[in-house]
C-alpha cells in the first residue's frame, strides 16, 4: 500500500534533481547556438544585398589578393600568442608554481580553438591543462587568466579612447548616431542599477548560493591579485605591450592584401582595429560579425562594401585557419610532450 506513494515521491525527487541539469544543458546549447545563429543571419543579410555582379567582384578580390601579407601577419600572430604564453609564467611564478613555456603555449592555442565552439570555454581549458600537467590548482590558474582578461580589457578601452580621439566624427557617426541618445542613457542607467543590486546581494545576502559564489571567488583572488604583487611587473607590462602591438601590426599588415585598403590613414587603422576587436565578442570569434562590422566601418573611409567584406573575410578566415592548425597540433602534441608526467 505504501509502495506507490514512495515511488511517486522518488520520481518527484528525481525530476527535481534533473531540472537543474536540463537547465544547465539548455544554457550551454544556447551559448553555442545563438552566436552561430547571429553569425549566419549577418552573413545571409549581407550577401542578400549584393547583386550577382558584386558577388563576382568579391570573388575577384579573393582570387587576386596578395596572400604573402597574410603569411606575414600569421607569423606575427604566432609571436603574439608566444608572448602571451610567456607572460603567463610571471603570474604563476609569483604564486610559487613553475610551468614550461611549451605547456603554456599549447594551452593558449587550445584555448583559442575551443573558443570557436563554446564562448569562453578556452579560458577554462587553459586552467584545466595546467592543473593536469603542472599540478596547478584550477582556481589559481583560472585567476591568472581572469587577471589577463582584465588587463586586456583595459588596453582595449585605451585603444577605444585613442580611436575616439583620432576619429571622433567617424566614431560618433558609426556608434552614437546609430543608437538614440535616450536609449543609450536608458541602457547605461539600467546596467548601472543592475550592477549595484548585484553588488548589494553579493556583500549582504546570506543565501547559500551567494556563500558558495564567495568561496569560488576567494579561490580566484590570489591569481587575480598576483598581477599587482609580482616582482617582474616591467616584464609583464612589456609582454602586454608586445601582445597588443602584434595584434595591431597584424591587422595593419593585412591591409596590404587588397590595394583598396592599403592607403587608409593611421586613425582609420586604429578605428577599424577596435571595431574588429569588438566584433569578435559578438559571435564565436567573430563568425559573420567580423566581416560585417569591418565593411561597415570601412565605408566611412570611401571603401566599398564589397571590398570591405572581401577584406574582412580574408582576414577572419586566415586567422581561423591559424587557430585550427595550431590548436589541433597542440592537442596532439601536448600529451606526447608530457608523457613522462
C-alpha positions as MATLAB code, in Angstrom:
seq = 'XXXXXXXXXXXXXXXXXXXXXXXXXXXXXXXXXXXXXXXXXXXXXXXXXXXXXXXXXXXXXXXXXXXXXXXXXXXXXXXXXXXXXXXXXXXXXXXXXXXXXXXXXXXXXXXXXXXXXXXXXXXXXXXXXXXXXXXXXXXXXXXXXXXXXXXXXXXXXXXXXXXXXXXXXXXXXXXXXXXXXXXXXXXXXXXXXXXXXXXXXXXXXXXXXXXXXXXXXXXXXXXXXXXXXXXXXXXXXXXXXXXXXXXXXXXXXXXXXXXXXXXXXXXXXXXXXXXXXXXXXXXXXXXXXXXXXXXXXXXXXXXXXXXXXXXXXXXXXXXXXXXXXXXXXXXXXXXXXXXXX';
ca = [
       0.000    0.000    0.000;
       2.851    2.380    0.765;
       4.901    1.348   -2.253;
       3.230    3.618   -4.841;
       3.451    6.877   -2.851;
       7.107    6.110   -2.132;
       7.759    5.557   -5.840;
       5.904    8.739   -6.704;
       7.995   10.677   -4.200;
      11.186    9.233   -5.672;
      10.037   10.221   -9.133;
       9.394   13.778   -7.970;
      12.823   13.954   -6.342;
      14.455   12.616   -9.494;
      12.587   15.213  -11.559;
      13.777   17.994   -9.234;
      17.369   16.756   -9.498;
      17.198   16.550  -13.285;
      15.714   20.053  -13.688;
      18.944   21.987  -12.907;
      20.892   19.609  -15.178;
      18.481   20.174  -18.048;
      18.569   23.927  -17.433;
      22.357   23.878  -17.465;
      22.393   21.860  -20.706;
      19.900   24.256  -22.293;
      22.026   27.235  -21.251;
      25.119   25.571  -22.690;
      23.448   24.857  -26.029;
      22.037   28.372  -26.232;
      25.502   29.827  -25.606;
      26.743   27.803  -28.579;
      23.832   28.118  -30.984;
      22.763   31.748  -30.508;
      26.123   33.285  -31.532;
      26.286   30.907  -34.505;
      22.709   31.845  -35.467;
      23.596   35.532  -35.236;
      26.658   34.969  -37.427;
      24.626   33.076  -40.029;
      21.975   35.809  -40.004;
      24.603   38.522  -40.616;
      26.113   36.517  -43.474;
      22.733   35.911  -45.135;
      21.649   39.519  -44.546;
      24.861   40.866  -46.073;
      25.035   38.650  -49.148;
      21.327   39.038  -49.933;
      22.022   42.736  -50.523;
      24.686   42.050  -53.136;
      23.919   41.647  -56.820;
      25.435   38.720  -58.772;
      27.902   41.218  -60.275;
      29.007   42.347  -56.816;
      29.497   38.761  -55.649;
      31.592   38.102  -58.762;
      33.574   41.247  -57.925;
      34.209   39.940  -54.396;
      35.408   36.612  -55.783;
      37.903   38.581  -57.835;
      39.286   40.225  -54.685;
      39.779   36.790  -53.127;
      41.460   35.489  -56.270;
      43.797   38.460  -56.793;
      44.654   39.160  -53.142;
      48.336   39.286  -52.213;
      48.446   36.426  -49.715;
      52.120   36.934  -48.888;
      50.935   39.624  -46.471;
      48.599   37.109  -44.853;
      51.511   34.729  -44.244;
      53.490   37.553  -42.650;
      50.502   38.554  -40.498;
      50.035   34.954  -39.327;
      53.699   34.806  -38.299;
      53.209   37.972  -36.237;
      50.090   36.399  -34.714;
      52.084   33.338  -33.600;
      54.645   35.655  -31.975;
      51.801   37.360  -30.091;
      50.498   34.001  -28.850;
      54.004   33.001  -27.780;
      54.375   36.273  -25.876;
      51.022   35.654  -24.151;
      52.186   32.174  -23.125;
      55.493   33.505  -21.797;
      53.777   36.368  -19.932;
      51.550   33.832  -18.187;
      54.616   32.380  -16.448;
      55.160   35.563  -14.426;
      51.848   35.433  -12.549;
      52.188   31.695  -11.943;
      55.776   32.002  -10.693;
      54.688   34.721   -8.273;
      52.396   32.131   -6.626;
      55.204   29.579   -6.486;
      54.264   27.453   -9.491;
      56.613   26.609  -12.326;
      55.377   25.776  -15.800;
      57.076   25.079  -19.078;
      56.752   27.571  -21.906;
      55.544   24.862  -24.283;
      52.728   23.799  -21.955;
      51.621   27.410  -21.650;
      51.869   27.957  -25.410;
      49.901   24.835  -26.273;
      47.285   25.679  -23.620;
      46.839   29.125  -25.198;
      46.446   27.587  -28.671;
      43.923   25.016  -27.431;
      42.039   27.760  -25.612;
      41.629   29.779  -28.803;
      40.457   26.661  -30.635;
      37.811   25.790  -28.033;
      36.541   29.377  -28.051;
      35.396   28.690  -31.608;
      32.845   26.237  -30.189;
      31.677   27.358  -26.736;
      32.383   31.039  -25.924;
      34.886   31.459  -23.059;
      35.454   27.696  -22.771;
      39.045   28.302  -23.845;
      39.860   30.111  -20.605;
      38.586   27.147  -18.589;
      40.538   24.679  -20.734;
      43.787   26.605  -20.181;
      43.427   26.295  -16.410;
      42.476   22.613  -16.686;
      45.535   21.838  -18.820;
      47.886   23.353  -16.250;
      46.071   21.507  -13.475;
      46.551   18.206  -15.281;
      50.149   18.585  -16.448;
      51.710   21.057  -13.980;
      49.581   20.329  -10.867;
      48.461   23.966  -10.539;
      45.134   24.343   -8.652;
      42.362   25.195  -11.068;
      41.064   28.254   -9.195;
      44.519   29.846   -9.001;
      45.363   29.105  -12.623;
      41.987   30.421  -13.710;
      42.517   33.500  -11.539;
      45.640   34.412  -13.504;
      43.637   34.102  -16.733;
      40.930   36.387  -15.308;
      43.698   38.874  -14.485;
      44.867   38.664  -18.103;
      41.376   39.392  -19.344;
      41.109   42.426  -17.052;
      44.375   43.805  -18.428;
      43.270   43.071  -21.995;
      40.003   44.907  -21.380;
      41.870   47.942  -20.059;
      44.158   48.007  -23.108;
      41.190   47.662  -25.482;
      39.477   50.554  -23.700;
      42.633   52.630  -24.224;
      42.505   51.818  -27.935;
      38.842   52.865  -27.953;
      39.733   56.190  -26.371;
      42.525   56.627  -28.932;
      40.099   55.859  -31.764;
      37.629   58.447  -30.454;
      40.446   60.989  -30.118;
      41.800   60.373  -33.626;
      38.496   59.869  -35.455;
      35.787   61.478  -33.324;
      33.422   62.327  -36.189;
      33.643   58.816  -37.642;
      33.123   57.092  -34.287;
      30.214   59.427  -33.468;
      28.546   58.649  -36.795;
      29.231   54.917  -36.525;
      28.014   54.444  -32.959;
      26.202   57.379  -31.355;
      24.126   58.341  -34.380;
      23.040   54.704  -34.811;
      21.842   54.474  -31.208;
      19.464   57.219  -29.987;
      20.941   59.103  -27.034;
      17.859   58.446  -24.882;
      18.198   54.690  -25.390;
      21.934   54.866  -24.674;
      21.278   56.689  -21.382;
      18.435   54.270  -20.523;
      20.561   51.152  -21.155;
      23.515   52.610  -19.235;
      21.309   53.523  -16.255;
      19.686   50.068  -16.243;
      23.102   48.361  -16.390;
      24.381   50.533  -13.531;
      21.295   49.811  -11.410;
      21.554   46.056  -12.018;
      25.263   46.177  -11.140;
      24.581   47.974   -7.846;
      21.813   45.483   -6.930;
      24.089   42.508   -7.673;
      26.877   44.010   -5.540;
      24.479   44.586   -2.625;
      23.260   40.993   -2.891;
      26.840   39.715   -3.022;
      28.010   41.639    0.055;
      24.925   41.372    2.282;
      22.995   38.252    1.279;
      23.286   35.117    3.463;
      21.819   32.820    0.815;
      23.572   29.500    0.249;
      24.210   30.210   -3.444;
      25.854   33.554   -2.576;
      28.075   31.927    0.070;
      29.093   29.298   -2.474;
      29.885   32.021   -5.004;
      32.037   33.869   -2.447;
      34.036   30.698   -1.796;
      34.720   30.256   -5.501;
      35.695   33.900   -5.943;
      38.068   33.747   -2.956;
      39.937   30.990   -4.775;
      40.400   33.301   -7.751;
      41.681   36.266   -5.748;
      45.277   35.081   -5.431;
      45.515   34.550   -9.166;
      43.971   37.922   -9.980;
      45.979   39.863   -7.377;
      49.239   38.205   -8.400;
      49.464   40.650  -11.286;
      49.739   43.575   -8.851;
      52.229   41.985   -6.460;
      54.600   40.125   -8.773;
      58.276   41.040   -8.910;
      58.513   41.063  -12.697;
      55.928   43.774  -13.327;
      58.010   45.501  -16.021;
      58.477   42.247  -17.937;
      54.745   41.570  -17.664;
      53.922   45.052  -18.978;
      56.457   44.667  -21.789;
      54.816   41.454  -22.981;
      51.380   43.035  -22.635;
      52.506   45.894  -24.878;
      54.072   43.441  -27.333;
      50.917   41.292  -27.483;
      48.748   44.247  -28.417;
      51.401   45.658  -30.730;
      51.398   42.297  -32.529;
      47.602   42.462  -32.847;
      47.512   45.891  -34.435;
      50.631   45.183  -36.543;
      48.990   42.011  -37.821;
      45.867   43.991  -38.753;
      47.953   46.710  -40.420;
      49.883   44.165  -42.494;
      46.678   42.561  -43.742;
      45.513   45.911  -45.152;
      48.011   45.426  -47.986;
      46.295   42.220  -49.105;
      43.885   44.290  -51.235;
      45.148   47.528  -52.868;
      41.980   49.469  -51.975;
      42.536   49.023  -48.225;
      46.274   49.743  -48.235;
      46.005   53.542  -48.292;
      43.842   54.277  -45.239;
      45.183   56.575  -42.515;
      46.607   55.546  -39.141;
      43.474   56.868  -37.461;
      41.379   54.648  -39.717;
      43.615   51.668  -38.904;
      43.088   52.154  -35.143;
      39.328   52.630  -35.546;
      38.898   49.575  -37.774;
      41.098   47.530  -35.435;
      38.901   48.462  -32.442;
      35.715   47.637  -34.360;
      37.202   44.278  -35.387;
      38.180   43.521  -31.783;
      34.642   44.278  -30.599;
      33.180   42.150  -33.416;
      34.975   39.086  -32.057;
      32.855   39.330  -28.886;
      29.553   39.364  -30.801;
      29.752   35.805  -32.145;
      32.072   32.812  -31.817;
      35.423   34.509  -32.513;
      33.753   36.963  -34.896;
      31.949   34.457  -37.146;
      29.884   36.583  -39.530;
      30.154   39.705  -37.359;
      33.821   40.474  -38.143;
      33.437   40.936  -41.939;
      30.071   42.658  -41.420;
      31.334   45.319  -38.982;
      34.687   45.787  -40.730;
      32.898   46.503  -44.019;
      30.594   48.991  -42.268;
      33.418   50.975  -40.676;
      35.494   50.994  -43.877;
      32.536   52.555  -45.709;
      33.324   55.776  -43.827;
      36.746   55.800  -45.489;
      35.343   55.521  -49.019;
      35.984   51.795  -49.300;
      33.080   49.972  -50.918;
      31.127   47.337  -49.032;
      32.235   44.639  -51.474;
      35.894   45.450  -50.818;
      35.282   45.680  -47.061;
      33.500   42.328  -46.944;
      36.151   40.590  -49.042;
      38.897   42.080  -46.841;
      37.052   41.087  -43.638;
      36.540   37.502  -44.777;
      40.155   37.121  -45.914;
      41.490   38.384  -42.577;
      38.997   36.435  -40.447;
      39.292   33.124  -42.323;
      43.106   33.261  -42.301;
      43.095   33.805  -38.547;
      40.654   30.948  -38.020;
      42.859   28.722  -40.178;
      45.788   29.514  -37.897;
      43.699   28.905  -34.759;
      42.537   25.492  -36.028;
      46.005   24.366  -37.162;
      47.867   25.460  -34.008;
      45.038   24.242  -31.758;
      44.831   20.774  -33.303;
      48.619   20.370  -33.330;
      48.743   21.424  -29.671;
      46.006   18.894  -28.811;
      48.079   16.145  -30.433;
      51.492   17.181  -29.130;
      50.527   18.139  -25.549;
      50.175   14.557  -24.179;
      53.288   13.456  -26.093;
      55.351   16.291  -24.612;
      54.082   15.459  -21.121;
      54.145   11.657  -21.382;
      56.781   11.338  -18.634;
      54.425   13.097  -16.254;
];
